[in-house]
């Protein structure tokens, strides 16, 4: 009579930890590749490229930690199974294996349904097709591996070691290959600095216009905007802490300048989208810039921005 092997606390820990890290790896890969597709094939409905880079950083972080953890626990489990082959029949192991097969099979079915629906609806694009393909390939790979793992006989096999090497290689290529798509961490930081510079200039522009509507005169310097009651503090460059350049051109015209590290204009050949893309189209062009110093000239329209306390409106100097 065959003795039933029961799960020990160690078995429960290793199997659960292994399967959870495996799910994290799968989610990380799907998320990473889909965001790469979003970056390479920009969609007009994706307003902010920074959202893509944030998700890519998250997915890369997951893979960087989860892949080694999964491979290490898989090695511990394989070592334990080699010492005690009877543990292949553990109920916990089989439940987790069949559950993973179920999830991957359902994912494949749903993925194909979505593909067929969009095909019949005539809404197929390269962007959508690639996303469907990514999910399908990863889900099929998971299903195929665990089906093989379930059926294979006890004995030495080189396939798990080969797959571990391939997994590490694909992970490293996926993470570092993304530098050519969305830029290096240093480049992304420089973009974020430029994001902040644009937001600072927008804030200053709003405060200057508000100052004019209340006093019918432009402030002579940015320090005049400082308000201890409202709590407004004039922003400075987020990296150098140097004050932004401001100049009054005439009674209704002023100029704001900043020094940028990157450009936010048209995407380059890598498919990088503008950092400040918004649904407002031409309005966004007010803040287009190249790397280096850029000055933005603004002229107040008295018909659009009505003075609050005066009936006299200064005319622009000619």
BAFI-3210 file (N, C-alpha, C; in Angstrom, 3 decimals, decimal comma, padded with zeros to 6 digits):
// residues 318
n [1|2|3|4|5|6|7|8|9|10|11|12|13|14|15|16|17|18|19|20|21|22|23|24|25|26|27|28|29|30|31|32|33|34|35|36|37|38|39|40|41|42|43|44|45|46|47|48|49|50|51|52|53|54|55|56|57|58|59|60|61|62|63|64|65|66|67|68|69|70|71|72|73|74|75|76|77|78|79|80|81|82|83|84|85|86|87|88|89|90|91|92|93|94|95|96|97|98|99|100|101|102|103|104|105|106|107|108|109|110|111|112|113|114|115|116|117|118|119|120|121|122|123|124|125|126|127|128|129|130|131|132|133|134|135|136|137|138|139|140|141|142|143|144|145|146|147|148|149|150|151|152|153|154|155|156|157|158|159|160|161|162|163|164|165|166|167|168|169|170|171|172|173|174|175|176|177|178|179|180|181|182|183|184|185|186|187|188|189|190|191|192|193|194|195|196|197|198|199|200|201|202|203|204|205|206|207|208|209|210|211|212|213|214|215|216|217|218|219|220|221|222|223|224|225|226|227|228|229|230|231|232|233|234|235|236|237|238|239|240|241|242|243|244|245|246|247|248|249|250|251|252|253|254|255|256|257|258|259|260|261|262|263|264|265|266|267|268|269|270|271|272|273|274|275|276|277|278|279|280|281|282|283|284|285|286|287|288|289|290|291|292|293|294|295|296|297|298|299|300|301|302|303|304|305|306|307|308|309|310|311|312|313|314|315|316|317|318]
n.u [000,844|000,574|002,158|000,752|002,002|002,298|001,883|004,390|005,022|007,187|006,984|004,551|005,199|007,316|006,068|003,876|005,208|006,781|004,848|003,520|005,561|006,027|003,620|003,880|006,078|004,997|002,933|004,537|006,063|004,024|002,903|005,170|005,879|003,534|003,482|005,800|004,929|002,953|004,602|006,113|004,171|002,425|-000,689|-003,316|-005,077|-003,695|-002,631|-000,446|002,874|004,531|003,100|003,376|006,144|006,327|004,850|006,426|008,782|007,794|007,046|009,548|010,930|009,505|010,124|012,895|013,257|011,437|012,013|014,652|013,887|011,871|013,277|015,149|013,535|012,331|014,520|015,096|012,787|013,035|015,333|014,424|012,460|014,029|015,363|013,237|011,192|008,527|007,106|006,144|003,575|002,163|-000,781|-001,053|000,836|-000,202|-002,713|-001,974|-000,630|-002,651|-004,395|-002,905|-002,729|-005,429|-005,880|-004,137|-005,232|-007,824|-007,071|-005,944|-008,225|-009,945|-008,331|-008,212|-010,920|-011,286|-009,632|-010,958|-013,423|-012,653|-011,592|-013,851|-015,184|-013,743|-011,642|-008,942|-005,565|-002,010|-000,905|-002,880|-002,952|-000,356|-000,409|-002,347|-000,999|001,237|000,087|-001,098|001,118|002,632|000,778|000,303|002,864|003,146|001,053|001,899|004,359|003,636|001,898|003,636|005,276|003,489|003,050|005,516|007,891|009,504|012,826|016,015|016,164|017,173|015,739|014,379|016,621|017,624|015,435|015,461|017,822|017,177|015,015|016,259|017,938|016,058|014,739|016,754|017,360|014,876|014,522|016,837|016,765|014,664|015,723|016,386|013,984|012,346|014,254|017,128|017,398|018,541|017,955|015,179|014,822|015,749|013,768|011,618|012,420|012,191|009,459|008,587|009,629|008,095|005,552|006,030|006,435|003,919|002,416|003,533|002,841|000,036|-000,176|000,940|-000,877|-003,143|-002,241|-002,106|-004,821|-005,856|-004,408|-003,948|-001,453|001,683|003,760|006,934|008,986|009,497|009,429|007,492|005,180|005,058|003,216|002,292|-000,087|-001,825|-000,013|001,569|004,573|007,267|008,335|011,448|014,076|013,935|016,225|018,678|018,008|017,965|016,512|013,734|013,852|012,468|010,795|009,481|007,931|006,183|003,268|001,344|002,617|004,781|007,639|008,733|011,376|013,290|015,748|016,077|016,544|015,902|013,991|010,562|009,158|008,193|007,883|010,845|012,865|012,771|010,260|009,419|007,071|005,865|006,603|004,700|002,172|-001,191|-004,824|-005,529|-004,379|-003,383|-003,029|-001,105|001,192|002,098|004,028|006,098|009,457|013,020|016,125|018,048|018,103|014,915|012,542|009,330|006,942|004,273|001,186|-001,182|-004,639|-006,884|-009,643|-010,197|-009,119|-010,401|-009,878|-010,215|-010,720|-010,871|-011,848|-010,377|-008,253|-005,029|-003,331|-001,426|002,071|003,520]
n.v [-001,206|002,163|004,870|007,902|011,066|013,873|017,429|019,553|022,428|023,722|022,832|024,003|026,722|026,983|026,167|027,962|030,436|030,163|029,963|032,405|034,278|033,466|034,200|036,958|037,386|036,716|038,653|040,918|040,699|040,767|043,308|044,952|044,503|045,320|048,042|048,832|048,507|050,476|052,702|052,521|052,551|055,077|056,267|058,465|058,860|058,469|060,561|061,253|060,616|060,134|058,508|056,018|055,522|055,421|053,100|051,237|051,368|050,314|047,678|046,717|046,766|044,836|042,510|042,438|041,695|039,582|037,513|036,344|035,424|033,587|031,688|030,777|029,595|027,655|026,081|025,137|023,631|021,700|020,424|019,363|017,614|015,845|014,596|013,543|011,937|011,183|013,427|014,636|013,947|015,443|016,985|019,744|020,689|019,671|020,937|023,650|023,536|022,695|024,815|026,932|026,058|026,286|029,092|030,078|028,849|029,979|032,625|032,487|031,781|034,019|036,039|035,306|035,554|038,318|039,156|038,080|039,416|042,135|041,891|041,245|043,576|045,353|046,864|046,417|047,068|047,553|048,034|047,015|044,310|043,406|043,565|041,649|039,439|039,308|038,693|036,249|034,604|034,520|033,415|030,960|029,844|029,527|027,707|025,516|024,831|024,131|022,056|020,185|019,880|018,681|016,215|015,001|012,460|011,236|012,063|013,064|016,098|018,392|020,516|022,372|023,796|024,945|026,543|028,278|029,711|030,900|032,470|034,309|035,592|036,710|038,403|040,271|041,346|042,431|044,393|046,096|046,590|048,294|050,772|051,829|052,443|053,980|055,484|056,019|055,660|058,079|059,830|059,808|061,011|063,563|064,354|064,454|066,578|068,611|068,478|069,499|072,070|073,179|073,083|074,848|077,249|077,533|077,916|080,326|081,998|082,029|083,327|085,811|086,843|086,958|088,854|091,081|091,440|092,290|094,559|095,992|096,258|094,921|092,801|093,980|092,329|088,819|088,340|089,996|088,614|087,058|085,935|086,090|085,626|084,056|082,087|081,652|080,828|081,856|079,734|078,022|076,843|073,324|071,765|073,302|075,311|077,945|081,134|081,547|083,206|086,402|088,952|092,147|093,196|095,085|097,028|095,060|092,731|090,040|087,983|084,704|082,599|079,548|077,004|074,068|070,493|068,544|067,779|068,370|067,982|066,634|063,002|060,945|058,692|056,430|056,263|057,673|059,506|062,934|064,575|066,157|065,713|066,510|066,464|068,834|069,759|072,303|074,131|073,018|073,552|075,949|075,467|074,078|073,015|072,949|071,339|073,305|076,923|078,415|080,822|082,049|083,999|086,049|087,665|089,642|089,530|092,033|091,843|089,264|088,748|090,411|093,463|093,799|095,997|098,380|100,635|101,483|100,403|099,496|100,055|098,011|098,680|100,064]
n.w [000,000|-000,942|000,640|001,669|000,972|002,945|002,929|004,181|006,343|005,129|002,474|001,719|001,934|000,020|-002,408|-002,639|-002,582|-004,842|-006,920|-006,710|-007,247|-009,829|-011,128|-010,839|-012,489|-015,000|-015,227|-015,130|-017,531|-019,513|-019,022|-019,430|-022,168|-023,443|-022,824|-024,129|-026,730|-026,733|-026,590|-028,949|-030,897|-030,875|-029,580|-030,337|-028,291|-025,998|-023,757|-022,142|-022,190|-020,072|-018,343|-019,519|-019,226|-016,452|-015,851|-017,175|-015,671|-013,284|-014,072|-014,890|-012,480|-011,061|-012,564|-012,267|-009,626|-009,144|-011,012|-010,328|-007,768|-008,359|-009,936|-008,074|-006,043|-007,606|-008,171|-005,590|-005,120|-007,149|-006,303|-003,906|-004,859|-006,226|-004,172|-002,787|-004,570|-004,320|-003,614|-005,830|-006,100|-004,333|-003,096|-002,933|-004,771|-007,174|-007,255|-007,500|-009,928|-011,746|-011,395|-012,448|-015,106|-015,735|-015,493|-017,489|-019,765|-019,849|-020,241|-022,804|-024,312|-023,878|-024,917|-027,634|-028,265|-028,004|-030,065|-032,352|-032,148|-032,525|-035,059|-036,613|-036,200|-037,591|-036,518|-036,291|-035,643|-036,048|-033,589|-031,797|-032,657|-032,027|-029,245|-028,602|-029,585|-027,887|-025,362|-026,035|-026,778|-024,385|-022,555|-023,832|-023,697|-020,928|-020,427|-021,983|-020,750|-018,080|-018,580|-019,658|-017,406|-015,687|-016,851|-017,181|-016,424|-013,437|-013,225|-014,557|-016,288|-018,738|-019,572|-017,700|-016,708|-019,040|-019,743|-017,581|-018,020|-020,451|-019,591|-017,852|-019,697|-021,498|-019,754|-019,027|-021,558|-022,186|-020,214|-020,397|-023,109|-023,267|-022,773|-025,207|-026,221|-024,453|-023,281|-021,146|-017,513|-016,623|-018,716|-018,590|-016,138|-016,728|-018,490|-016,738|-015,147|-017,029|-017,433|-014,986|-015,170|-017,261|-016,051|-013,944|-015,358|-016,510|-014,214|-013,290|-015,412|-015,163|-012,679|-013,271|-015,140|-013,518|-011,706|-013,391|-014,110|-011,723|-011,012|-013,303|-014,443|-015,362|-013,362|-012,266|-011,613|-010,846|-008,129|-007,165|-007,281|-005,089|-002,343|000,837|002,122|000,498|000,201|-001,997|-003,538|-005,438|-007,951|-008,613|-010,831|-010,902|-010,775|-010,843|-009,110|-009,777|-010,468|-012,701|-015,883|-016,477|-018,244|-018,936|-021,828|-023,046|-022,121|-022,173|-022,777|-022,053|-021,158|-020,542|-019,552|-019,708|-019,119|-020,823|-020,710|-022,524|-025,547|-026,405|-028,662|-031,846|-032,078|-032,113|-034,132|-032,599|-031,719|-029,531|-027,764|-027,547|-024,472|-023,266|-024,294|-024,886|-024,892|-026,055|-028,344|-030,420|-028,368|-026,784|-028,176|-027,322|-025,477|-026,610|-026,989|-027,554|-026,562|-024,326|-023,818|-023,776|-024,647|-023,879|-025,281|-024,281|-024,824|-023,333|-023,784|-023,552|-023,958|-023,418|-020,905|-018,541|-016,834|-013,291|-011,629|-013,012|-015,617|-017,650|-020,200|-020,922|-023,969|-026,213|-026,710|-029,647]
ca.u [000,000|001,397|002,018|000,422|002,920|001,595|002,648|004,953|005,029|008,207|006,425|003,538|005,902|008,053|005,159|003,122|006,150|007,182|003,769|003,233|006,617|005,815|002,551|004,448|006,920|004,107|002,302|005,590|006,382|002,895|002,825|006,335|005,805|002,410|003,891|006,742|004,091|002,347|005,624|006,540|003,021|001,637|-002,117|-003,735|-005,858|-002,769|-002,219|000,770|003,926|005,122|002,376|003,985|007,458|006,110|004,443|007,602|009,669|007,172|007,163|010,967|011,274|008,910|010,908|014,261|013,245|010,630|012,649|015,612|013,182|011,189|014,273|015,757|012,587|012,152|015,693|014,909|011,749|013,593|016,273|013,620|011,815|015,063|015,637|011,999|010,347|007,111|006,468|005,494|002,150|001,540|-002,024|-000,824|001,550|-001,112|-003,719|-001,373|-000,328|-003,896|-004,932|-002,141|-003,200|-006,763|-005,747|-003,518|-006,186|-008,853|-006,445|-005,842|-009,570|-010,421|-007,486|-008,667|-012,250|-011,091|-009,076|-012,015|-014,407|-012,115|-011,449|-015,174|-015,595|-012,906|-010,846|-007,613|-004,407|-000,756|-000,775|-003,758|-002,534|000,852|-000,790|-003,002|000,035|002,055|-000,684|-001,290|002,387|003,022|-000,179|000,549|004,123|002,855|000,235|002,726|005,368|003,035|001,369|004,804|005,698|002,513|003,118|006,857|008,225|010,621|014,114|016,778|015,873|017,914|014,842|014,201|017,830|017,661|014,394|015,897|018,816|016,434|014,223|017,169|018,384|014,930|014,483|017,782|017,176|013,636|014,706|017,836|016,326|013,728|016,439|016,391|012,611|011,869|015,375|017,787|016,872|019,022|017,191|013,819|014,885|015,866|012,438|010,771|012,827|011,582|008,027|008,409|009,904|006,924|004,482|006,381|006,178|002,465|001,953|003,948|002,023|-001,270|-000,055|001,195|-002,145|-004,003|-001,691|-002,496|-006,270|-006,162|-003,720|-003,816|-000,042|002,467|004,783|008,265|009,846|008,723|009,288|006,270|004,072|005,091|002,042|002,343|-001,439|-002,266|001,010|002,261|006,030|007,751|009,158|012,743|014,430|013,969|017,555|019,727|017,449|018,116|015,218|013,391|014,007|011,201|011,030|008,314|008,213|005,413|002,218|000,536|003,428|005,890|008,395|009,250|012,422|013,863|016,739|015,588|017,544|015,460|012,980|009,235|008,499|007,722|008,586|011,983|012,761|012,516|008,831|009,101|006,048|006,143|006,399|003,598|001,028|-002,483|-005,914|-005,907|-003,770|-002,576|-002,701|000,122|002,323|002,591|005,123|007,084|010,819|014,171|017,086|018,673|017,229|013,733|011,721|007,935|006,352|002,829|000,524|-002,490|-005,773|-007,792|-011,022|-010,327|-008,801|-010,952|-009,412|-011,236|-011,017|-010,644|-012,516|-009,369|-007,435|-003,849|-003,125|-000,050|002,991|003,891]
ca.v [000,000|003,353|005,848|009,250|012,103|015,088|018,673|020,164|023,894|024,117|022,590|025,035|027,995|026,981|026,102|029,207|031,504|029,929|030,254|033,836|034,965|033,144|035,073|038,307|037,399|036,743|039,982|041,877|040,604|041,261|044,758|045,593|044,452|046,146|049,450|049,068|048,682|051,803|053,714|052,418|052,863|056,017|056,416|059,847|058,902|058,421|061,946|061,483|059,626|059,825|057,380|054,811|055,301|055,028|051,682|050,456|051,272|049,386|046,317|046,341|046,491|043,531|041,450|042,431|041,002|038,353|036,447|035,586|034,742|032,424|030,681|030,195|028,676|026,516|025,220|024,470|022,609|020,615|019,718|018,603|016,520|014,858|013,838|012,838|011,916|011,011|014,734|015,042|013,638|016,295|017,611|021,180|020,881|019,424|021,984|024,868|023,303|022,718|026,177|027,719|025,641|026,861|030,533|030,310|028,441|031,015|033,813|032,247|031,834|035,410|036,788|034,991|036,149|039,756|039,290|037,817|040,495|043,334|041,595|041,376|044,965|046,149|047,806|045,871|047,894|046,886|048,198|046,053|042,961|043,063|043,345|040,340|038,431|039,213|037,947|034,885|033,859|034,296|032,475|029,646|029,330|029,078|026,501|024,423|024,410|023,435|020,786|019,300|019,619|017,779|014,889|014,423|011,428|011,540|011,816|014,270|016,754|019,641|021,581|023,458|024,636|025,726|027,564|029,292|030,554|031,701|033,444|035,367|036,347|037,500|039,459|041,310|042,001|043,207|045,574|047,015|046,993|049,399|052,043|052,350|052,804|055,079|056,236|055,546|056,323|059,454|060,606|059,956|062,007|064,874|064,679|064,847|067,932|069,512|068,502|070,416|073,432|073,636|073,336|076,080|078,389|077,662|078,505|081,727|082,698|082,255|084,326|087,110|087,302|087,321|090,120|092,153|091,682|092,954|095,844|096,587|096,476|093,695|092,888|094,315|091,164|087,669|088,411|090,745|087,657|086,375|086,309|085,363|085,288|082,881|081,055|081,422|081,017|081,839|078,539|078,137|075,647|072,194|071,142|074,259|076,231|079,302|081,731|081,612|084,539|087,091|090,283|092,873|093,731|096,327|097,053|093,851|091,617|089,630|086,834|083,780|081,760|078,462|076,185|072,691|069,446|067,675|068,350|067,765|068,135|065,422|061,773|060,616|057,413|055,337|056,237|058,351|060,525|064,155|064,404|066,965|065,545|066,708|066,417|070,170|070,026|073,483|074,804|072,438|074,104|077,096|075,062|073,275|073,515|072,089|071,393|074,619|077,986|078,705|081,897|082,011|085,340|086,045|088,968|089,585|090,060|092,680|091,408|087,928|088,870|091,709|094,034|093,684|097,220|099,581|100,671|101,845|099,261|099,988|099,482|097,556|099,612|099,710]
ca.w [000,000|-001,076|001,711|001,199|001,434|003,332|002,781|005,379|006,232|004,149|001,147|001,468|001,722|-001,244|-003,547|-002,747|-002,936|-006,221|-007,858|-006,657|-008,004|-011,239|-011,617|-010,938|-013,688|-016,170|-015,265|-015,458|-018,953|-020,309|-018,828|-020,034|-023,624|-023,894|-022,747|-025,227|-027,923|-026,611|-026,878|-030,340|-031,748|-030,067|-029,845|-030,076|-027,047|-024,860|-023,665|-021,382|-022,376|-018,768|-017,773|-020,078|-018,608|-015,058|-015,838|-017,580|-014,509|-012,339|-014,604|-014,858|-011,080|-010,727|-013,205|-011,721|-008,339|-009,164|-011,798|-009,500|-006,679|-008,932|-010,342|-006,878|-005,403|-008,517|-007,955|-004,296|-005,285|-007,958|-005,439|-002,952|-005,593|-006,558|-002,950|-002,421|-005,780|-003,984|-003,429|-007,079|-005,960|-003,321|-003,558|-003,082|-006,025|-008,292|-007,266|-008,038|-011,344|-012,511|-011,334|-013,411|-016,419|-015,915|-015,727|-018,797|-020,800|-019,903|-020,835|-024,250|-024,886|-023,857|-025,846|-028,991|-028,419|-028,227|-031,411|-033,335|-032,059|-033,164|-036,480|-037,209|-036,057|-038,478|-035,743|-036,075|-035,944|-035,693|-032,135|-031,135|-033,010|-031,275|-027,851|-028,555|-029,817|-026,667|-024,352|-026,522|-026,714|-022,990|-021,967|-024,443|-023,149|-019,563|-020,518|-022,492|-019,777|-016,930|-019,067|-019,714|-016,036|-015,083|-017,461|-017,258|-015,453|-012,554|-013,869|-014,827|-017,553|-018,893|-020,022|-016,727|-016,643|-020,274|-019,649|-016,599|-018,700|-021,431|-018,844|-017,399|-020,870|-022,004|-018,775|-019,159|-022,850|-022,129|-019,356|-020,943|-024,439|-023,120|-022,772|-026,567|-026,560|-023,604|-022,739|-019,929|-016,303|-016,565|-019,683|-018,076|-015,068|-017,370|-018,998|-015,599|-014,786|-018,005|-017,095|-013,862|-015,649|-017,995|-015,082|-013,224|-016,237|-016,612|-012,953|-013,276|-016,394|-014,554|-011,619|-013,900|-015,713|-012,385|-011,186|-014,306|-014,032|-010,457|-010,864|-014,628|-014,735|-015,232|-012,309|-012,797|-011,366|-010,366|-006,672|-006,859|-007,224|-003,798|-001,536|002,104|002,556|-000,267|000,317|-003,267|-003,552|-006,817|-008,163|-009,281|-011,595|-009,954|-010,709|-010,505|-008,114|-010,290|-010,795|-014,119|-016,455|-016,741|-018,782|-019,431|-023,155|-023,046|-021,102|-022,210|-023,260|-021,194|-021,644|-019,538|-020,145|-018,908|-019,821|-020,837|-020,948|-023,622|-026,419|-026,262|-029,954|-032,496|-031,722|-032,957|-034,836|-031,661|-031,415|-028,283|-027,941|-026,800|-023,033|-022,758|-025,172|-024,249|-025,867|-026,494|-029,634|-030,670|-027,107|-026,276|-028,895|-026,569|-024,597|-027,329|-026,781|-027,794|-025,462|-024,245|-023,323|-024,581|-024,102|-024,311|-025,261|-024,068|-024,897|-022,679|-024,555|-022,587|-024,145|-022,840|-019,472|-018,160|-015,566|-012,258|-010,878|-013,812|-016,929|-018,657|-020,599|-021,640|-025,296|-026,369|-027,332|-031,005]
c.u [000,877|001,095|001,760|001,376|002,123|002,512|003,143|004,860|006,047|007,684|005,414|004,210|006,562|007,118|004,375|004,029|006,557|006,088|003,426|004,290|006,476|004,724|003,047|005,317|006,057|003,459|003,322|005,926|005,252|002,796|003,957|006,217|004,656|002,770|004,949|005,978|003,423|003,335|006,025|005,425|002,083|000,196|-002,514|-004,514|-004,982|-002,134|-000,830|001,750|004,545|004,395|002,973|005,303|007,320|005,743|005,609|008,573|009,113|007,340|008,612|011,413|010,738|009,758|012,289|014,336|012,563|011,306|013,687|014,925|012,488|012,181|014,887|014,808|012,306|013,314|015,576|013,866|012,269|014,565|015,530|012,944|012,814|015,370|014,423|011,045|008,858|006,372|005,863|003,983|001,469|000,300|-001,840|-000,160|000,621|-002,195|-003,165|-001,067|-001,585|-004,545|-004,220|-002,527|-004,565|-006,678|-005,174|-004,473|-007,291|-008,318|-006,346|-007,203|-010,075|-009,640|-007,930|-010,053|-012,147|-010,560|-010,158|-013,044|-013,912|-011,905|-012,788|-015,674|-014,765|-012,019|-009,439|-006,537|-003,160|-000,567|-001,609|-003,311|-001,314|000,526|-001,458|-001,966|000,901|001,341|-000,827|-000,021|002,784|002,093|000,039|001,829|003,915|002,074|001,079|003,728|004,739|002,361|002,484|005,257|004,764|002,681|004,486|007,094|009,403|011,921|014,780|016,439|016,607|017,002|014,640|015,415|017,928|016,645|014,767|016,898|018,124|015,634|015,084|017,595|017,277|014,628|015,474|017,627|015,948|013,812|015,661|017,499|015,362|014,406|016,443|015,000|012,151|013,007|015,929|017,152|017,310|018,240|015,757|013,780|014,969|014,522|011,514|011,128|012,206|010,077|007,763|008,650|008,706|005,773|004,757|006,078|004,677|001,895|002,304|003,109|000,639|-001,231|000,178|-000,098|-003,106|-003,558|-002,141|-003,986|-006,650|-005,577|-003,552|-002,373|000,692|003,476|006,149|009,249|008,997|008,502|008,021|005,055|003,987|003,947|002,033|000,956|-001,941|-001,255|001,757|003,738|006,499|008,668|010,480|013,029|014,606|015,347|018,621|019,322|017,635|016,736|014,994|013,522|012,642|011,508|009,716|008,684|007,474|004,275|001,404|001,340|004,581|006,521|008,912|010,241|012,878|014,864|016,345|016,705|017,197|014,498|011,646|008,441|008,165|008,516|009,761|011,830|012,530|011,047|008,473|008,129|006,438|005,798|005,156|002,358|-000,277|-003,567|-006,263|-005,123|-002,903|-002,195|-001,369|001,352|002,883|003,808|006,098|008,478|011,837|015,049|017,790|017,686|016,105|012,915|010,328|007,343|004,833|002,303|-000,879|-003,542|-006,766|-009,248|-011,272|-010,098|-009,191|-010,319|-010,548|-011,664|-010,824|-011,395|-011,552|-008,474|-006,234|-003,715|-001,675|000,800|003,343|005,318]
c.v [001,254|004,359|007,236|010,263|013,364|016,306|019,163|021,682|024,405|023,938|023,673|026,364|028,038|026,990|027,407|030,363|031,384|030,339|031,740|034,616|034,675|034,026|036,515|038,441|037,513|038,116|041,041|041,881|041,166|042,783|045,473|045,636|045,296|047,631|049,787|049,282|050,058|052,905|053,713|052,771|053,787|056,111|057,843|059,975|058,776|059,789|062,122|060,338|059,221|058,676|056,065|054,517|054,887|053,549|050,786|050,301|050,287|047,944|045,836|046,003|045,134|042,400|041,323|041,665|039,642|037,219|035,682|034,814|033,489|031,322|030,001|029,207|027,464|025,535|024,467|023,363|021,415|019,770|018,834|017,408|015,433|013,983|013,006|012,847|011,783|012,346|015,282|014,820|014,457|016,978|019,106|021,474|020,714|020,507|023,269|024,725|023,387|024,111|027,086|027,356|026,252|028,348|030,814|029,935|029,483|032,283|033,672|032,380|033,273|036,256|036,556|035,565|037,643|040,007|039,124|038,942|041,741|043,131|041,779|042,817|045,902|047,135|047,287|046,875|047,104|046,908|047,152|044,617|042,526|042,797|041,980|039,232|038,227|038,371|036,485|034,052|033,545|033,283|031,066|029,022|028,795|027,772|025,304|023,916|023,616|022,134|019,754|018,905|018,617|016,352|014,234|013,439|011,872|011,176|013,130|014,800|018,085|020,809|022,687|024,378|025,513|026,861|028,661|030,252|031,474|032,802|034,610|036,239|037,249|038,657|040,603|042,073|042,903|044,495|046,577|047,437|048,153|050,760|052,677|052,800|054,021|055,890|055,635|056,204|057,780|060,353|060,822|060,983|063,418|065,303|065,138|066,255|068,944|069,588|069,540|071,857|074,002|073,946|074,605|077,309|078,609|078,323|079,991|082,550|083,009|083,328|085,718|087,686|087,729|088,654|091,280|092,468|092,422|094,364|096,603|096,988|095,156|093,846|093,165|093,169|090,053|087,714|089,162|089,829|086,941|086,865|085,456|084,937|084,043|081,739|080,791|081,760|080,889|080,632|078,869|076,842|074,467|071,557|072,113|075,222|077,701|079,831|081,710|083,061|085,127|088,505|090,880|093,497|095,048|096,174|095,765|092,604|091,330|088,353|086,018|082,828|080,694|077,711|074,726|071,714|068,572|068,442|067,649|067,892|066,775|064,200|061,542|059,206|056,249|055,259|056,947|059,488|061,788|063,999|065,122|066,846|065,696|066,625|067,777|070,646|071,259|074,218|074,302|073,024|075,334|076,754|074,105|073,874|072,480|072,118|072,746|075,662|078,264|079,778|081,840|083,408|085,227|087,485|088,837|090,228|090,680|092,274|090,034|087,955|090,277|092,206|094,044|095,028|098,490|099,475|101,020|100,663|099,764|099,287|099,041|098,582|099,127|100,179]
c.w [000,000|000,032|001,124|001,818|001,733|003,187|004,135|005,249|005,218|002,726|000,772|001,144|000,350|-002,448|-003,734|-003,173|-004,400|-007,204|-007,875|-007,443|-009,498|-011,847|-011,774|-012,185|-014,936|-016,320|-015,664|-016,935|-019,815|-020,233|-019,557|-021,552|-024,168|-023,850|-023,791|-026,535|-027,903|-026,975|-028,344|-031,318|-030,980|-030,545|-029,486|-028,775|-025,811|-024,714|-023,042|-021,538|-021,041|-018,084|-018,245|-019,379|-017,144|-014,956|-016,230|-016,417|-013,485|-012,793|-014,570|-013,442|-010,639|-011,297|-012,576|-010,401|-008,435|-009,923|-010,989|-008,379|-007,191|-009,293|-009,119|-006,193|-006,292|-008,363|-006,631|-004,402|-006,089|-007,137|-004,439|-003,617|-005,978|-005,357|-002,538|-003,614|-005,481|-003,846|-004,722|-007,010|-004,879|-003,896|-003,801|-004,429|-007,226|-008,393|-007,905|-009,526|-012,194|-012,497|-012,340|-014,841|-016,738|-016,260|-017,114|-019,929|-020,960|-020,559|-022,345|-024,918|-024,968|-024,857|-027,289|-029,263|-028,723|-029,639|-032,467|-033,337|-032,785|-034,657|-037,193|-037,168|-036,926|-037,771|-035,465|-036,492|-035,574|-034,184|-031,394|-031,400|-032,198|-029,808|-027,677|-028,686|-028,575|-025,611|-024,765|-026,379|-025,277|-022,331|-022,519|-023,903|-021,732|-019,589|-020,965|-021,481|-018,632|-017,343|-019,177|-018,310|-015,357|-015,596|-017,392|-016,118|-014,606|-013,248|-014,193|-016,206|-017,596|-019,267|-018,981|-016,641|-017,884|-020,227|-018,661|-017,230|-019,705|-020,733|-018,376|-018,570|-021,405|-021,056|-018,931|-020,468|-022,824|-021,336|-019,996|-022,376|-024,393|-023,093|-024,160|-027,002|-025,763|-023,000|-021,466|-018,708|-016,194|-017,526|-019,211|-016,942|-015,659|-017,954|-017,872|-015,121|-015,743|-017,820|-016,017|-014,295|-016,394|-017,031|-014,281|-014,071|-016,423|-015,362|-012,887|-014,251|-015,825|-013,480|-012,193|-014,479|-014,603|-011,785|-012,063|-014,204|-012,752|-010,375|-012,174|-014,960|-014,546|-014,103|-012,922|-012,617|-010,765|-008,861|-006,262|-006,750|-005,884|-002,928|-000,274|002,584|001,822|-000,186|-000,975|-003,137|-004,985|-007,021|-008,838|-010,034|-010,647|-009,796|-010,234|-009,393|-008,518|-010,687|-012,307|-014,600|-016,815|-017,212|-019,279|-020,766|-023,373|-022,043|-021,050|-022,586|-022,310|-021,740|-020,458|-020,205|-019,151|-019,767|-019,684|-021,186|-022,144|-024,524|-026,185|-027,550|-030,533|-032,062|-032,655|-033,514|-033,891|-031,287|-030,134|-028,534|-027,198|-025,338|-022,532|-023,621|-024,382|-025,300|-026,452|-027,714|-029,674|-029,399|-026,560|-026,957|-028,209|-025,732|-025,283|-027,138|-027,232|-026,547|-025,496|-023,752|-024,311|-023,881|-024,710|-024,150|-025,144|-024,119|-024,324|-023,569|-023,572|-022,741|-023,533|-021,335|-019,030|-016,865|-014,552|-011,689|-011,695|-015,111|-018,040|-018,928|-021,378|-022,982|-025,422|-027,081|-028,726|-031,274]
res [x|x|x|x|x|x|x|x|x|x|x|x|x|x|x|x|x|x|x|x|x|x|x|x|x|x|x|x|x|x|x|x|x|x|x|x|x|x|x|x|x|x|x|x|x|x|x|x|x|x|x|x|x|x|x|x|x|x|x|x|x|x|x|x|x|x|x|x|x|x|x|x|x|x|x|x|x|x|x|x|x|x|x|x|x|x|x|x|x|x|x|x|x|x|x|x|x|x|x|x|x|x|x|x|x|x|x|x|x|x|x|x|x|x|x|x|x|x|x|x|x|x|x|x|x|x|x|x|x|x|x|x|x|x|x|x|x|x|x|x|x|x|x|x|x|x|x|x|x|x|x|x|x|x|x|x|x|x|x|x|x|x|x|x|x|x|x|x|x|x|x|x|x|x|x|x|x|x|x|x|x|x|x|x|x|x|x|x|x|x|x|x|x|x|x|x|x|x|x|x|x|x|x|x|x|x|x|x|x|x|x|x|x|x|x|x|x|x|x|x|x|x|x|x|x|x|x|x|x|x|x|x|x|x|x|x|x|x|x|x|x|x|x|x|x|x|x|x|x|x|x|x|x|x|x|x|x|x|x|x|x|x|x|x|x|x|x|x|x|x|x|x|x|x|x|x|x|x|x|x|x|x|x|x|x|x|x|x|x|x|x|x|x|x|x|x|x|x|x|x|x|x|x|x|x|x|x|x|x|x|x|x|x|x|x|x|x|x]
***
